[in-house]
Amino acid sequence: MAHKGDHSDARRIRLEKLERLREMGINPYPYRFRPSHRAGELIAQGEALLASGERVAVAGRLVALRDMGKAAFAHIKDDHRRLQIYLRKDAMGDEAFAVFQLCDLGDYVGLHGPLMRTRTGELTLRAERFELLAKAIRPLPVPKVEVRGGEQVVHDEVRDVEFRYRQRYADLALNDDVARVFRQRSLIVQTLREYLLEQGYLEVETPVLQPIYGGAAATPFTTHHKALDIPLYLRIATELYLKRLVVGGFDRVFEIGKDFRNEGIDRSHNPEFTMVEFYEAYADYHDMMEHFEAIYERCALAVHGSTRFTYQGQSLDVRRPWQRITFLQALGELAGIDFAALSDEAVSQHLERNGIELEGGYNRGMALAALFEALCESRLIQPTFIVDFPKETTALCKQHRSDPDLVERFEPYIAGWELGNAYSELNDPLVQNALFEEQEARRHGGHLETHPYDADFIRAMEYGMPPMGGIGLGVDRMVMLLLDQPNIRDVLLFPTLRPES
């Protein structure tokens, strides 16, 4: 990449050109332009437009230029599609060509004219009219483009990932592969939404600012509302508000939106992330497993045309049905230890041996969950549901119908990642009240990431809450998996970063 001084010189030269344009009476930032076609449409309809000789109008960013004195070839990029343009002074007129000669890579331009093919057969717009639409005064780092066997090979100079994440606008302008990831992300979210709508779910919106956070064990972001003089929290989950809506008679509801957790940042965690949560009256966790695997299958088909794809060299297949393994069975098979037969003292020894320290003191269920995370998760490669967790791991889940020490909860795993969380939802207000009180006691004992007591949610349950199944599905991780992206920042347009120094 160019040195900082080089960019300063280039910016100064561009500012001088900007002044010369204004002296010529040219507005370098006009109000509008009316394209008749997008670049992709011209490419798709090229033969018909060539045959008709129709004049078209197209606009885009100037990304390549070969000046030949009184003529020039160039490329514009419109909606991340490249189109060649050909400009001649005698066809455009002296003034328009003079304006073109003050253009630089990165400028937005508009052109009118017919299509033609060059000697090499490339579809090209032959410009008869030219307009400058926006003068770029800061040069983009320009990748080198090499032609091998008729194919363009881009040698991307922008390898600094911090530059790419901080200046995503430049990253998108330069890197078509990056733009393609975010187009496919949009397709995945659209496919997810369409599935839920087809299943009769109602899309809703619930508060992002909440007086009591809940629905997960996590640390919230805290703020203060001046007029009401109360603390508020950015939501860590949408669960409790969506369940209130089921109480209100919306039997199937979902929300796709941002959650916020004041926790660490790594390759699979960002403080702001996208979740979909959906709740279905009269269903249980078995029904929700079917929804989860159907969603993954459909989204894979949408982006790959197949349920098979590769993530970081691992071949995966999300075709239904997925494997189901109980939590204790997984500990036995993957960790090689029969934890069901171990005393609390033996479990504590395993914690110590693996360097695990529990917040708020020893708790058998939480200890087993910590050991599962340390010893088993990374070994769950093909799509797998881990089902029937210790009752201590959640305060919002129904007791297992055949084992009072367990709850009807599942977590789905692919490629060593936990991708969501789902329950047969607890709907007994007296049991829920007792579990909230137990969580409060654990908080006072030093376990900070516990569920706060929510009196209004208990009141809602007391009006009558039907049996239901519910799911929280991490959208960002799903996108990472399906699009083979190694870091969550590669699937977030604007990831959270430290301020620039």
LINGI-V567584 format. One record per backbone hydrogen bond with DSSP energy under -0.5 kcal/mol. CO is the residue of the C=O (numbers start at 1). NH is the residue of the N-H. If there is no record, write none. Layout:
# LINGI-V567584
CO | NH
CO | NH
This chain:
# LINGI-V567584
3 | 7
4 | 8
5 | 9
6 | 10
7 | 11
8 | 12
9 | 13
10 | 14
11 | 15
12 | 16
13 | 17
14 | 18
15 | 19
16 | 20
17 | 21
18 | 22
19 | 23
20 | 24
21 | 26
22 | 25
26 | 28
27 | 30
28 | 135
33 | 35
38 | 42
39 | 43
40 | 44
41 | 45
43 | 46
45 | 49
46 | 50
47 | 51
48 | 52
49 | 53
49 | 54
56 | 113
57 | 36
57 | 37
58 | 111
60 | 109
61 | 63
61 | 77
62 | 106
64 | 75
66 | 73
68 | 70
70 | 89
71 | 68
72 | 87
73 | 66
74 | 85
75 | 63
75 | 64
76 | 78
76 | 83
77 | 61
78 | 81
81 | 78
83 | 76
84 | 125
85 | 74
86 | 127
87 | 72
88 | 92
89 | 93
93 | 97
94 | 98
95 | 99
96 | 100
97 | 101
98 | 102
99 | 102
100 | 103
104 | 107
107 | 62
108 | 133
108 | 134
109 | 60
110 | 131
111 | 58
112 | 128
112 | 129
113 | 56
114 | 126
116 | 124
118 | 121
122 | 118
123 | 84
124 | 116
124 | 126
125 | 86
125 | 127
126 | 114
127 | 88
129 | 112
131 | 110
131 | 133
134 | 108
134 | 136
135 | 137
137 | 139
140 | 142
141 | 143
144 | 155
146 | 148
146 | 153
148 | 151
151 | 148
152 | 154
153 | 146
153 | 155
154 | 156
155 | 144
157 | 159
159 | 161
160 | 164
161 | 165
162 | 166
163 | 167
165 | 168
167 | 170
167 | 171
168 | 172
169 | 173
170 | 174
171 | 175
174 | 176
175 | 179
176 | 180
177 | 181
178 | 182
179 | 183
180 | 184
181 | 185
182 | 186
183 | 187
184 | 188
185 | 189
186 | 190
187 | 191
188 | 192
189 | 193
190 | 194
191 | 195
192 | 196
193 | 197
194 | 198
195 | 199
196 | 201
197 | 200
202 | 254
208 | 210
208 | 235
210 | 233
216 | 218
219 | 262
221 | 234
223 | 232
224 | 226
225 | 229
225 | 230
230 | 225
232 | 223
233 | 210
235 | 260
238 | 242
239 | 243
240 | 244
241 | 245
242 | 246
243 | 247
244 | 248
245 | 250
246 | 249
249 | 251
251 | 281
252 | 202
253 | 279
254 | 204
255 | 257
255 | 277
257 | 275
259 | 273
261 | 263
266 | 269
267 | 488
269 | 266
271 | 261
271 | 273
273 | 259
274 | 475
274 | 476
275 | 257
276 | 473
277 | 255
278 | 471
279 | 253
280 | 283
280 | 469
284 | 288
285 | 289
286 | 290
287 | 291
288 | 292
289 | 293
290 | 294
291 | 295
292 | 296
293 | 297
294 | 298
295 | 299
296 | 300
297 | 301
298 | 302
299 | 303
300 | 304
300 | 305
300 | 306
301 | 305
307 | 318
309 | 316
310 | 312
311 | 314
313 | 315
314 | 311
316 | 309
323 | 385
325 | 387
326 | 330
327 | 331
328 | 332
329 | 333
330 | 334
330 | 335
331 | 335
331 | 337
332 | 336
337 | 339
338 | 341
339 | 342
343 | 347
344 | 348
345 | 349
346 | 350
347 | 351
348 | 352
349 | 353
350 | 354
351 | 356
352 | 355
358 | 361
363 | 367
364 | 368
365 | 369
366 | 370
367 | 371
368 | 372
369 | 373
370 | 374
371 | 375
372 | 376
372 | 377
376 | 379
377 | 380
379 | 381
380 | 416
381 | 415
383 | 323
384 | 386
384 | 413
385 | 325
385 | 387
386 | 411
387 | 327
389 | 407
390 | 393
391 | 394
396 | 426
398 | 408
403 | 400
403 | 406
405 | 391
406 | 400
407 | 389
407 | 409
408 | 424
409 | 388
410 | 422
411 | 386
412 | 419
412 | 420
413 | 384
414 | 417
417 | 414
417 | 419
419 | 474
421 | 472
422 | 410
423 | 425
423 | 470
424 | 398
425 | 468
427 | 429
428 | 432
429 | 433
430 | 434
431 | 435
432 | 436
433 | 437
434 | 438
435 | 439
436 | 440
437 | 441
438 | 442
439 | 443
440 | 444
441 | 445
442 | 447
443 | 446
446 | 448
448 | 450
453 | 455
454 | 458
455 | 459
456 | 460
457 | 461
458 | 462
459 | 463
460 | 463
461 | 464
467 | 282
468 | 425
469 | 280
470 | 423
471 | 278
472 | 421
473 | 276
473 | 475
474 | 478
475 | 479
476 | 480
477 | 481
478 | 482
479 | 483
480 | 485
481 | 484
487 | 490
488 | 491
492 | 495
